[in-house]
Amino acid sequence: MKYSFPYLGNVMVYKKIFEMFDYEVVVPPRPTQKTIDLGTKYSPEFACFPYKMLMGNYIEACERGAQIIVSSGGHGPCRAGFYGELHERTLRQMGFDVELIIFDSIRRDLWGDLSKFFRLKGKNSFRKIISATRIVLRMLKDLDYFDKKIHTMMPYEVVKGSFVKAFEEITKNYEKCWTMKETVKAFEMGEELLRSIEIEKVEERDRIRIGVVGEIFVVIESSINMDIENTLCSFGCEAERSQYLGEWVDHNFFGKGREKEILKMGEDYIKIIIGGHAKQNVGHIVDYSKRGFDGVVHLMPFACLPELVSQSVIPKISETYGIPVLTLAIDEQTGKANNMTRIEAFVDLIRNSKRRASA
């Protein structure tokens, strides 16, 4: 059987765990305009943008021979909880003999999750599964660490493009790892590589830090969010996402991390979990304000109901905490040039405001 998955973030990690289970892996292509067009063609007109992107992604994976696609879903009023069934039905109507294994509401449906786990486990021993999982989780968290660190240093690089190349090299080093010892060595090599890159010294008052919040798919996947973090860095800003895969795994599988704290920060504005990451996003905006960030970019997929709710309360948060927020709608019609102009203007406003404040 050939296994695949959605293209979301650093897909090398997903590929690695299936390879460690001795499964044949089909890596879907990085989303392009073709992916968007395919997804739009075979999706309901008013489906949200992540649904359409996943649809196109799954079609491209099936065209490459994928027979089993493993992904996560959602819960609450958000329609993500229905994605799996609808995607699988559409793919079968198109003639693809494919099975989708969707982990919905992880830890809420114990028996359902266990049955899916044993479906994926196959003939692998528990010892092998635990060993492979430990190694891949370490890789995932290491790559998140380097991702965060790089986007605090990239605005100040002397030779432009150095950190992008460095992250590519770091990822390739991890791709060669099959043991924990090799993974630890890859981390040390990554740290050494970043230390070797020359950066300019910048006064604290001249630093601009921007948080990026929104639905997890458009926040993490750079191919559909205008490469937002690198774009902000190119304008001289440090960037940090509200969503990282390692943190998502920590919270959803192990109940660890800051998610509960973030949710509590958002309770004044959204009382209950309404699906997606709406409550987390408003909590993150409050958190970014308390941590001294200078602004926030809110990525909102078109037709995403939870993000429409969060968008309605963001102006109040912005006013209360004195932190500017730029909301960008992302869909198949998104004009990159228009949004780039808006982002640049947003950064200029923040920079000028800081200069006036320090004058």
C-alpha positions as CSV (number, residue, x, y, z in Angstrom):
1,M,0.0,0.0,0.0
2,K,1.2,3.5,-0.8
3,Y,0.7,6.1,2.0
4,S,0.4,9.8,1.7
5,F,-0.6,12.9,3.7
6,P,-1.5,16.6,3.1
7,Y,1.3,19.0,2.2
8,L,1.5,21.1,5.3
9,G,4.8,22.6,6.6
10,N,7.9,20.5,6.7
11,V,6.5,17.3,5.1
12,M,9.9,15.6,5.4
13,V,8.9,14.7,9.0
14,Y,5.7,12.9,7.8
15,K,7.6,11.1,5.1
16,K,10.2,10.0,7.6
17,I,7.8,8.3,10.1
18,F,6.1,6.3,7.3
19,E,9.5,5.2,6.0
20,M,10.5,4.1,9.5
21,F,7.4,1.9,9.5
22,D,8.7,0.4,6.2
23,Y,5.8,1.8,4.2
24,E,5.9,3.0,0.6
25,V,5.4,6.8,0.7
26,V,3.9,9.2,-1.9
27,V,4.9,12.8,-1.1
28,P,2.3,15.2,-2.6
29,P,3.7,18.1,-4.6
30,R,4.1,21.5,-3.0
31,P,0.8,23.4,-3.6
32,T,0.8,25.5,-6.7
33,Q,-1.9,27.2,-8.8
34,K,-2.7,23.9,-10.3
35,T,-3.5,22.5,-6.8
36,I,-5.8,25.4,-6.1
37,D,-7.5,25.0,-9.5
38,L,-8.1,21.3,-9.0
39,G,-9.4,21.8,-5.5
40,T,-11.7,24.6,-6.5
41,K,-13.1,22.5,-9.5
42,Y,-14.0,19.5,-7.3
43,S,-15.2,21.3,-4.2
44,P,-18.6,23.0,-3.3
45,E,-18.5,26.6,-4.3
46,F,-18.8,28.0,-0.7
47,A,-16.4,25.5,0.9
48,C,-13.6,27.2,2.8
49,F,-10.2,27.6,1.3
50,P,-8.4,25.0,3.4
51,Y,-11.0,22.4,2.2
52,K,-10.3,23.3,-1.5
53,M,-6.5,23.2,-1.0
54,L,-6.7,19.8,0.7
55,M,-9.0,18.6,-2.1
56,G,-6.5,19.6,-4.7
57,N,-3.6,18.2,-2.7
58,Y,-5.3,14.8,-2.3
59,I,-6.1,14.6,-6.0
60,E,-2.4,15.2,-6.9
61,A,-1.4,12.6,-4.3
62,C,-3.8,10.1,-5.8
63,E,-2.5,10.8,-9.3
64,R,0.9,9.8,-8.0
65,G,-0.5,6.5,-6.7
66,A,-1.5,7.1,-3.1
67,Q,-3.9,4.5,-1.7
68,I,-4.1,5.6,1.9
69,I,-4.1,9.2,3.0
70,V,-3.6,10.1,6.7
71,S,-4.6,13.4,8.0
72,S,-6.3,15.2,11.0
73,G,-9.7,16.7,11.2
74,G,-11.6,19.0,13.6
75,H,-14.4,19.3,16.0
76,G,-17.1,21.8,17.1
77,P,-19.1,23.9,14.7
78,C,-16.1,24.2,12.3
79,R,-16.7,22.1,9.1
80,A,-13.2,20.6,9.3
81,G,-14.8,17.7,11.2
82,F,-16.6,16.7,8.0
83,Y,-13.6,17.1,5.6
84,G,-12.5,13.5,5.6
85,E,-15.8,11.9,4.6
86,L,-16.5,14.5,1.9
87,H,-13.0,14.3,0.5
88,E,-13.0,10.5,0.4
89,R,-16.4,10.5,-1.3
90,T,-15.3,13.0,-4.0
91,L,-12.1,11.1,-4.7
92,R,-14.0,7.8,-5.1
93,Q,-16.5,9.5,-7.4
94,M,-13.5,10.6,-9.5
95,G,-12.4,6.9,-9.8
96,F,-9.6,6.8,-7.2
97,D,-9.5,3.7,-5.0
98,V,-8.3,5.5,-1.8
99,E,-8.9,5.4,1.9
100,L,-8.7,8.4,4.2
101,I,-7.7,7.8,7.8
102,I,-8.6,11.0,9.7
103,F,-7.8,11.6,13.3
104,D,-10.7,13.8,14.5
105,S,-10.9,15.2,18.0
106,I,-7.8,13.4,19.2
107,R,-8.2,12.1,22.7
108,R,-12.0,12.6,22.6
109,D,-12.7,9.4,20.8
110,L,-10.3,6.9,22.5
111,W,-11.6,3.7,20.8
112,G,-11.8,5.4,17.4
113,D,-8.2,6.7,17.7
114,L,-7.0,3.3,18.9
115,S,-8.6,1.5,15.9
116,K,-6.9,3.9,13.5
117,F,-3.6,3.5,15.3
118,F,-3.7,-0.2,15.0
119,R,-4.7,0.2,11.3
120,L,-1.5,2.2,10.8
121,K,0.7,0.1,13.0
122,G,0.3,-3.0,10.8
123,K,2.9,-5.6,11.5
124,N,5.3,-3.3,13.2
125,S,6.2,-4.1,16.8
126,F,5.3,-1.6,19.6
127,R,9.0,-1.2,20.3
128,K,9.7,-0.1,16.8
129,I,6.7,2.2,16.8
130,I,7.8,3.9,20.0
131,S,11.4,4.2,18.9
132,A,10.4,5.7,15.5
133,T,7.9,8.1,17.1
134,R,10.4,9.4,19.6
135,I,13.0,10.1,16.9
136,V,10.4,11.8,14.6
137,L,9.0,13.9,17.5
138,R,12.5,15.1,18.3
139,M,13.0,16.0,14.6
140,L,9.7,17.9,14.5
141,K,10.5,19.9,17.7
142,D,14.1,20.6,16.5
143,L,12.9,21.9,13.1
144,D,10.3,24.1,14.9
145,Y,13.1,25.5,17.1
146,F,15.3,26.3,14.1
147,D,12.3,27.8,12.2
148,K,11.5,30.1,15.1
149,K,15.1,31.1,15.7
150,I,15.8,31.8,12.0
151,H,12.9,34.2,11.7
152,T,14.2,36.2,14.6
153,M,17.6,36.5,12.9
154,M,16.8,36.7,9.2
155,P,15.9,40.4,9.1
156,Y,19.5,41.2,10.1
157,E,21.4,38.8,7.9
158,V,24.4,40.5,6.1
159,V,24.1,38.2,3.0
160,K,20.5,38.0,2.0
161,G,19.2,34.4,1.6
162,S,21.7,32.9,4.0
163,F,19.1,31.7,6.5
164,V,16.8,30.3,3.8
165,K,19.7,28.2,2.5
166,A,20.6,27.3,6.1
167,F,17.2,25.9,6.9
168,E,17.2,23.9,3.7
169,E,20.5,22.4,4.7
170,I,19.3,21.7,8.2
171,T,16.3,19.9,6.9
172,K,18.4,17.8,4.5
173,N,20.6,16.8,7.5
174,Y,17.6,15.6,9.4
175,E,16.3,13.7,6.4
176,K,19.5,11.5,6.6
177,C,18.8,10.6,10.3
178,W,17.5,7.2,11.3
179,T,18.6,7.0,14.9
180,M,18.4,9.3,17.9
181,K,22.1,9.7,18.0
182,E,22.1,11.0,14.4
183,T,19.2,13.3,15.2
184,V,21.1,14.9,18.1
185,K,24.2,15.3,15.9
186,A,22.0,17.0,13.2
187,F,20.8,19.5,15.9
188,E,24.4,20.3,16.9
189,M,25.3,20.9,13.2
190,G,22.3,23.1,12.8
191,E,23.3,25.3,15.8
192,E,26.8,25.5,14.4
193,L,25.5,26.5,11.0
194,L,23.4,29.3,12.4
195,R,26.3,30.7,14.5
196,S,28.4,30.9,11.3
197,I,26.0,33.3,9.6
198,E,26.9,37.0,10.0
199,I,24.2,39.3,11.2
200,E,24.0,43.0,11.8
201,K,23.8,44.4,15.3
202,V,20.5,46.1,16.0
203,E,19.4,48.2,18.9
204,E,16.4,46.9,20.9
205,R,14.4,50.0,20.0
206,D,14.8,49.3,16.3
207,R,13.5,45.8,16.4
208,I,10.0,45.2,15.0
209,R,8.3,41.9,16.0
210,I,5.2,40.7,14.2
211,G,3.0,37.8,15.3
212,V,1.1,35.7,12.7
213,V,-2.2,34.2,13.7
214,G,-5.0,32.4,11.8
215,E,-6.4,29.0,10.8
216,I,-3.6,26.4,11.1
217,F,-3.4,25.5,7.4
218,V,-2.9,29.0,6.1
219,V,-0.6,29.9,8.9
220,I,1.8,27.0,8.5
221,E,1.9,26.4,4.8
222,S,4.0,29.1,3.2
223,S,3.1,28.1,-0.4
224,I,-0.4,29.5,0.1
225,N,0.2,32.4,2.6
226,M,2.5,34.5,0.4
227,D,5.5,33.1,2.4
228,I,4.3,35.5,5.1
229,E,7.2,34.9,7.6
230,N,10.0,35.4,5.0
231,T,8.0,38.3,3.6
232,L,7.9,40.1,6.9
233,C,11.6,39.4,7.5
234,S,12.4,40.9,4.1
235,F,10.7,44.1,5.4
236,G,13.0,44.1,8.4
237,C,10.6,42.4,10.9
238,E,11.1,39.4,13.2
239,A,8.2,37.0,12.7
240,E,6.6,34.3,14.8
241,R,3.6,32.1,14.0
242,S,0.9,31.2,16.5
243,Q,0.9,27.6,15.2
244,Y,3.8,25.1,15.0
245,L,3.3,21.4,14.3
246,G,5.4,20.3,17.3
247,E,3.3,22.4,19.7
248,W,0.1,21.1,18.0
249,V,1.3,17.5,18.7
250,D,2.3,18.3,22.3
251,H,-1.2,19.7,23.1
252,N,-3.4,17.3,21.1
253,F,-1.6,14.1,22.0
254,F,0.1,14.8,25.3
255,G,-1.8,17.7,26.8
256,K,1.4,19.7,27.1
257,G,2.4,23.3,26.1
258,R,0.8,26.7,26.5
259,E,-2.4,26.0,24.7
260,K,-4.6,26.1,27.8
261,E,-3.0,29.3,28.9
262,I,-3.6,30.8,25.4
263,L,-7.2,29.7,25.5
264,K,-7.7,31.4,28.8
265,M,-6.4,34.6,27.4
266,G,-9.1,34.5,24.7
267,E,-12.0,33.8,27.0
268,D,-13.0,37.4,27.4
269,Y,-13.7,37.6,23.7
270,I,-14.8,34.1,22.7
271,K,-16.4,32.2,25.6
272,I,-16.5,28.7,24.0
273,I,-14.5,26.6,21.5
274,I,-16.2,27.3,18.2
275,G,-13.9,25.1,16.1
276,G,-10.9,25.9,14.0
277,H,-8.5,28.1,16.0
278,A,-10.6,31.2,16.6
279,K,-10.4,31.2,20.4
280,Q,-6.7,30.4,20.3
281,N,-6.1,33.2,17.8
282,V,-7.6,36.0,19.9
283,G,-5.7,34.5,22.9
284,H,-2.5,34.7,20.9
285,I,-3.1,38.3,20.0
286,V,-3.4,39.1,23.7
287,D,-0.3,37.1,24.4
288,Y,1.7,38.9,21.7
289,S,0.7,42.2,23.2
290,K,1.8,41.2,26.6
291,R,5.1,39.9,25.2
292,G,5.9,43.2,23.6
293,F,5.2,42.5,20.0
294,D,4.6,45.5,17.7
295,G,1.8,44.1,15.6
296,V,-0.1,41.0,14.3
297,V,-1.0,39.7,10.9
298,H,-4.3,37.7,10.9
299,L,-4.6,35.2,8.1
300,M,-8.3,34.4,7.4
301,P,-9.3,31.8,4.9
302,F,-12.3,32.9,2.9
303,A,-15.5,31.2,4.1
304,C,-13.9,30.0,7.3
305,L,-16.7,30.6,9.9
306,P,-14.6,30.5,13.1
307,E,-12.2,33.1,11.6
308,L,-15.1,35.3,10.7
309,V,-16.1,35.3,14.3
310,S,-12.5,36.1,15.5
311,Q,-12.3,38.9,12.9
312,S,-15.3,40.5,14.4
313,V,-13.7,40.8,17.9
314,I,-10.2,41.6,16.8
315,P,-10.8,45.4,16.6
316,K,-11.8,45.4,20.3
317,I,-8.7,43.5,21.3
318,S,-6.5,45.8,19.2
319,E,-8.0,48.9,20.9
320,T,-7.8,47.4,24.4
321,Y,-4.2,46.2,24.2
322,G,-2.9,48.9,21.8
323,I,-1.6,46.4,19.2
324,P,-2.3,46.9,15.5
325,V,-3.7,43.9,13.6
326,L,-3.8,43.5,9.9
327,T,-6.4,40.9,8.6
328,L,-5.7,39.3,5.2
329,A,-8.3,37.1,3.5
330,I,-6.8,34.1,1.7
331,D,-8.6,32.3,-1.1
332,E,-8.2,31.1,-4.7
333,Q,-8.7,34.7,-5.9
334,T,-6.1,36.2,-3.6
335,G,-4.0,38.9,-5.3
336,K,-0.4,38.7,-4.0
337,A,0.7,42.1,-5.2
338,N,-2.2,43.8,-3.4
339,N,-1.5,42.0,-0.1
340,M,2.2,42.6,-0.4
341,T,1.4,46.4,-0.6
342,R,-0.8,46.1,2.4
343,I,1.8,44.3,4.5
344,E,4.5,46.8,3.5
345,A,2.3,49.7,4.4
346,F,1.4,48.0,7.8
347,V,5.1,47.6,8.6
348,D,5.8,51.2,7.6
349,L,3.1,52.4,9.9
350,I,4.5,50.4,12.9
351,R,8.0,51.5,12.1
352,N,7.1,55.2,12.0
353,S,5.0,54.9,15.1
354,K,8.0,53.4,17.0
355,R,10.3,56.2,15.7
356,R,7.9,58.9,16.9
357,A,7.5,57.2,20.3
358,S,11.3,57.0,20.8
359,A,12.0,60.6,19.5
